[in-house]
Amino acid sequence: MSDVSYQKRTALALAAAVAGPVVLMAAPAAHADVVDVNYKCETPIGPKSAVSPIDIKAVKSGSAYQLTMSFQKGVSSSPVALGAGAMKPSAVIRLGGADQGTVAVSGPANTAEIPANSPIKISDLSGTYTPKASGKVTLTASVLTIKALGTTTTCTPGNSPGPALSLDVTGASGPVAPLPRTGPLDSAVALGTLGGTVLLLGATGVLWLTRRGARAHG
């Protein structure tokens, strides 16, 4: 192999090792929207409806995500005042895309009295989502449940709302890409694309090959 050809392969390996991490970091990990949800509620005194903008946020914690579901407007109402601690909300978030199923979220009881015949403000609801699959997953507001004074009100979205959040997740059994083993130089290129830490190993392999090549041509 000529010196020029060997130098070109070495330069390509270094370029791939530097460019690899940049490509991996370019893809967005999450996308969120505030979505209007038209809740149709079955209450002890008959059907009621209300529209509330819903926001779902996710914070990664280890292999799981801590979810927070926020209501920007009150839903349903009570014919009588609800004293502090009288109302307890919970809800379900529906998964779609690469992962299927639901995630249960719940929140604390009301800390202040809710006046009679006024919209019930729902506190932030939280829960934990652990991905079972890998890929893009959507999270959409689903059934809301309000328990108060021994009664249960069930509110179902009536307008087929779109996802409030999408995540790129990796499940517990996510695939691991194999590294090619066609030769020391090719291995250096593959290792270099995995990230900054492995980038040093890739560069070391290239330098070792360079020194070996120099000895071969000496």
FENBELPE-V392351 format. One record per backbone hydrogen bond with DSSP energy under -1.0 kcal/mol. CO is the residue of the C=O (numbers start at 1). NH is the residue of the N-H. Records with the same first field share a line. If there is no record, write none. Layout:
# FENBELPE-V392351
CO=NH / NH
This chain:
# FENBELPE-V392351
2=6
3=7
4=8
5=9
6=10
7=11
8=12
9=13
10=14
11=15
12=16
13=17
14=18
15=19
16=20
19=23
20=24
21=25
29=168
31=166
35=54
37=39 / 52
38=158
39=50
40=156
41=48
42=154
43=46
46=43
48=41
50=39
52=37
53=72
54=35
55=70
57=68
59=66
61=64
64=61
65=129
66=59
67=127
68=57
69=125
70=55
75=120
76=120
78=117
82=114
83=86
87=110
88=147
89=107
90=145
91=105
92=142
93=103
94=140
96=138
101=95
103=93
105=91
106=126
110=85
114=82
115=118
120=75
125=69
126=106
127=67
129=65
135=169
136=98
137=167
138=96
139=164 / 165
140=94
143=92
144=155
145=90
146=153
147=88
148=151
151=148
153=146
154=42
155=144
156=40
164=33
165=139
166=31
167=137
169=135
171=174
183=187
184=188
185=189
186=190
187=191
188=192
189=193
191=194
195=199
198=202
199=203
200=204
201=205
202=206
203=207
204=208
205=209
206=210
207=211
208=212
209=213
210=214
211=215
212=216
213=217
